Amino acid sequence: MARSITSPATPSRGNAGVAADTATLLVVDAPARATPREELTRAREVEAEGRSEEGRRAGDFPTVAEALRRLGILLYKRGDPHLGSEMCRESLRAAIQAREPRLAAEALNTHAVIELESGAFAEAKTLLEDAVALAGDWPELRARVEQNLGIIANVQGDWVSARAHYARSLEAYGAAGDHRGAAIAYHNLGMIDTDQRRWADAEAHFDRSLAIALKVGDAHLEGLCRLNQGEVLHALERFDSAYESVDGALRIFTRLGCEPDKAGAYKLLGMIYRDTNRLSLAEARLASSVQLFQACESPLGQAEASRELALLYGKSGQSRQALSLLTEAHRLFLRLDARADLVDIGAKLQQLEETYLKVVRNWGESIESSDSYTFGHCQRVAEFGVALARELGLDGVQLMTIRVGAYLHDLGKVKVPHEVLNKPGRLTDEEFAIIKRHPVWGEEMLADVELPWDVKPIIRWHHEKYDGSGYPDRLKGEEIPLSAQIICMVDVFDALTTNRSYRGAMTPEVALGKMRETAHWWRPDLFEAFLRVVATLASSMDQAA
């Protein structure tokens, strides 16, 4: 979804978050053949510096405060947020000397926006809370501060607080007669509705925002409304309307040169194409989105676009490519998750891991589908393996490793000839030698795929035995990773208790008897934990019956 719109100063008519009286800055030493816009920008910077100096000489602190604040905006847009923040602090000091609470609130709000855009959410929130306490007599200023507080709450996943801030912002914009400000508030309320899957409310809020944007001629806000309307329509599976809305947004962002928003439009177009089975177009648009987000240095956007492209690859059977993309997205999310203020990243990371499981589960099931006797085997091994891992007290990362490894442990069987894999009778020594190669083949299939969890040892060594009699490497004792031992044990149990081409299913009791005869294949404490899990699951099934 497109980002919420910040309100640093009087509302702008372009890129949200830029004051109306500022433009994108160049360095002071501009080229000799500067454009009129570049000359105007440079003149404004010189004017702001001059006004602050003249104000200091004259003791005109209100003029100093406003000039320093505007200079802070200019410096930030020129790429110097540190100096921009310092100018806002100087502006605040001048406003306090002038006993001007409105100017003090303006300085705090502008400083907060610089911190917010730089990712310092905690600092921004403190500044905005101070600003809103001073802005009570000025509704337009109060509206902007409430808007920015709402954005911070939204990013942190606190939708209740975000909605309350946006509602107060909308009320204050109404009192101030600021129609464009009201349009921004409607837009951001629509984003909250979308996050909460309140589709009808979201559509209504985006419609109201769009109507005002068209009336006041704000092209960028119009594009954001159309893009976010498209997301709602996509969720409602109104794909033709979604395409029309997003296509309109993309045309606007292209005209305005808004690359991050253009990347968001490409992502949503790719999702629409993917979900209407136009897979080639979907791949092209989603790949463009990933590249644009990367060029814009937007790791969150890049991660989310990579996730959507991975879903496409999973849908089209390109599982290795899907896993590679998901691993890159996982790396980006973990980098963002180190930021304590971005609480909502945890939810996005969980969603990504669910996508990862979906891809590996589908891949495992696609391999099983060639053998009617083993269909569902990976899912059962995953559930049983995780239950055993919990019994052993393993942590969340280890549980995820067990689950992913269970889905992929028989990956190499895709290379086993059909007539060997599905042979109804006993295998010859030569045929069994082929079967025994599937762990190595499975690991080789993922040789160039980096995974967030250490599942390759499971794939290669899930047939190793504690006494050294297993394959392919005849590992012994603690040479075998715990994760591989877990999957080995539950793999054997599931094989014994399900129908196979060469024999019928055993009852759990008979299967456990067989496994006790070969208990030396597994670590003793692990086998005892396995028996406890089997007993617990059997008891649960009896109670359910």
C-alpha positions, 0 to 999 in steps of 0.5 A: 500500500502507498505510504501515509502522507506527512504534514510538515508545514502548510500543505504542499501540492506535490510530494507529500512531506514537502512544505509549499514554499520549498522545492527540491534543492540543489547545492549552493554552487549550482551550474552556470546554466541553471533552470529558472526553477533552480534559480528560484530554489537557490534564491529562496535558500539565500533569502531564508539565511538572510532573514534569519541573520537580519532577524538576529541583528534586529532582535526580531525573534519571530522572524528568526524562528520562522526563517530558521524553520524554513532553512531547516526544511531546505537543508533537509531536502538538500540531503542534510537531515542533521543540519536541518534538525539543528535549524529546527532546534534553533527555531524552537529556541527563537520561538520560545524567546519570542513567546510564540507558542504557534511558532514553537509548535511549527518548529517541533512539527517540522523537526518531527517530520525530519526525524520521521522521514529519517526513521527516528520514530520515537524522537518524532513522537516525542516532538509531536506530543510537545507540538500538539500541546502547544497547537490548541488555538490553531486548528490547521496546525493542530490538524497537521500534528495529529496527522503525523501522530497518526502516521507513527501509530499506523506504522507501529501497528497501533490502529486504534490510536492511528484512527483517533489521531486521523479523526481529530486531524479531520475535525481540525482541518474542517474547523480550519476550512482546509479542504486538501488537509481533509482529503489527506485525513480521509486518505489515511483513514482509508489506509487504516480501514484497508489494514483492518480489511474494512473494505467498504469503509476504505473505499468510501474514505478513498472516494471522498479523498479522491473527490477533493483531490480532483477538485483542488487539482492535487495530482499526487494525492489523486494518484495515491487515492487511485492506487489504494482504491486499486488495492481494495478492489483487488482484495474484493476480486473486482480485477477489471476495476482494480486494473483501471484504478492502478493504471490511472495511478501509474500514469500520474506517478510517471508524469510526476516522477514519483518513483517509489509510488510508481514501484507500488503501482507496478507491484499491484499491477503484477498482483492483478495479472498474477491473480487473473492468470496472466503470468508473463505480464505478472512477472514483468511488472513484479520484477520491475517493482522489485528493481524500482524499490531497490533503486529507491532504497526502500527495503520494506517495499523491496521485501513486499514486492519480492514476496509477491513475485515469489508467490507467482513463482510458486504458483507457476512451479518455479519453486527454487526461484520462489525460495531465493526471493523469499530468502532475500525478503526475509533478510530485508525484513529481519534488517527492518525488524531490528528497529524497535519502533517498527512494530508492524514489521513483526506481523509482516515477517510472520506473513512472509514466513507463512508464504514461505511455508506455503511454497515449500508445502506445495513443492513437497506435495507436488513431488508426492503427487507422483506416488498415491501412497505417500500423498500427505506424507510431508504434512504429517511428518511436519506436524509430528516433527514439530510436536516432537521438537516442542516436547524437546523444548526447542525454540521458534527458529528450530521449530520453523527449521523442522517444519520447512525441513519436513516439507523438503526432506524428500525433494530428491525423490523427484529424480528417482525413476517412476518405475522404481519409486512406485514399484509394487514389490520388493526393490532389488539391490540396484533399485534400492541404491538409486533410492538411497541417492535421493537425500544427496539429490535433494541437497544438490537441488538447493545448492545455490539457494540460500535459506533462512533456516538450516534445513539442508542437513535435514534433507541430506541426513534424514536417513542417517542412523545413530548406530552408523547404519544409515545413508548416504554418509553413514554418520554416527551418534552426535555427528547427526544433527538433532533436526535430522534425527527428529525427521528420521524418526517421524519419517519411519513412523509415518512410513510404517503407519500408512499404506505403501505399494509393497505392504499395508499400513500397520497400526500405531501399536505394531509400528511402535513395536517394530521401532522398539526393535530398532531403537538403537537407530536413534538417540535414547532420550530422543526416542523416549520423547518420541514415545511420549508424543505418540502417547499424547497424540493417541490420547488426544485422538481418543478424546476427540473420538 
